[in-house]
Amino acid sequence: MTKSKLDIELNFLTPFQMTRDGAVISADELKPSDLARYSMRRTFLLDYLYYSKGRAIPFRTSPSIVNRVMEWCDVNVDISKKLDAVQAFKDKSYFLEGKIKISINTNSEEANMLIFFLYVCQYIGIGKKTTYGMGQYQLVYTS
């Protein structure tokens, strides 16, 4: 089977801060699996709480499926980051701003899931100036 790649750029419109296992993730530590985890969790929770209780999402999600997609992402998604740390307003914590480029091998269900969840999350991003999580971003297809 021939591998096909899709290149996507996430241009962040708001500063953001992600955590893994309770610790803030720096720009150097950010992995493709973090993008998958945040986008899948955000989409599922908002849908569950306000719309269809998970029934209308085209992909079934569960902790084991999220873990499978995360593992797949760290092997099959290349990531490059142009991120800067900015200090939060009147706080000692730091947020990231900038952009992330990812190149996805598109020949699997996991790729379709990642693309879908990243696409949806650009429309359900929250935050005015700063936000915890992925914040607001715009997806740009570069390939």
C-alpha positions, 0 to 999 in steps of 0.5 A, a space after each residue: 500500500 502506498 503511503 499518502 501524506 497530508 500536510 496541515 498547519 495549525 495557526 494559533 489565534 490565542 496563546 495556549 497551554 497543554 498539560 500531560 500527566 498534570 505537568 505543563 508541556 513545553 514547546 520542545 515536549 509537545 508531541 502529535 499524541 497531545 494534539 490527538 488527545 486534546 482534540 478528541 477529548 474536547 470534541 467528545 465532551 462538548 458533544 456529550 454535554 450539549 448535543 448527542 451524548 456521543 452518538 452523532 460523532 462519526 467515530 466511536 471514542 473510548 479511552 482505549 480508542 484515544 490511546 490507540 490513536 495517540 500511539 499511532 500519531 507518535 509513529 505516523 505524524 511528523 511535527 515541526 513547531 514554531 512556538 514562543 513562550 509568553 507569560 500569562 497576564 499577572 501570573 507566573 505561568 507561561 503559554 505558547 503561541 505560534 504555529 505547528 506543522 504536521 505531516 500525516 500518513 493518511 492511509 488509516 482510520 487513525 489518520 481520518 480520526 485525527 484530521 476530523 477532530 482537528 478540523 472540528 476543534 478549530 470551530 469549537 476553540 475557546 479563549 479570548 486572550 489566553 486559554 488552557 488547552 488548545 485554544 483557538 486555531 485555524 487549520 491550513 492545508 499546505 499540501 
